[in-house]
Amino acid sequence: MNTYNQPVTTDVENLAAASFTQMIDYLENLLIRQLEKIRKYDLDAAVVLAEEANTVAMTLAREKVLDQPAYLEHRRRIQKLYRDISLVLSAERAEVAQKLSAIRKGIKVLGMSR
């Protein structure tokens, strides 16, 4: 029997699920790397990673992948990573604000001593 003439069947659902799982894993990896870059004050690299993560996240959101029960644990991990990134950025922002305030006070003191 000629196998070339037989129709090829592909399990599209399994391929789609595998693809979504890879995208989710990739998004988690991007967010972990972004968090590390932010903690090391490498904001340029963090922004590049954030842009790439946004593209992947938008695709997953458009397909509503993380709303599916099978991906609940992935969703929790991704939400935690986004919260961690927000917390680190907030802490960094507060630290920068304190330093700017100290600089402004120093400039005022220098201005008064003139």
Buried (B, 14 or more C-beta within 10 A) or exposed (E): EEEEEEEEEEEEEEEEBEEBBEBBEBBBEBBBBBBBBBBEEBEEBBEBBBEBBEEBBEEBEEBEBBEEEEBEEBBEBBEEBBEBBEEBBEEBEEEEEEEEEEEEEEEEEEEEEE
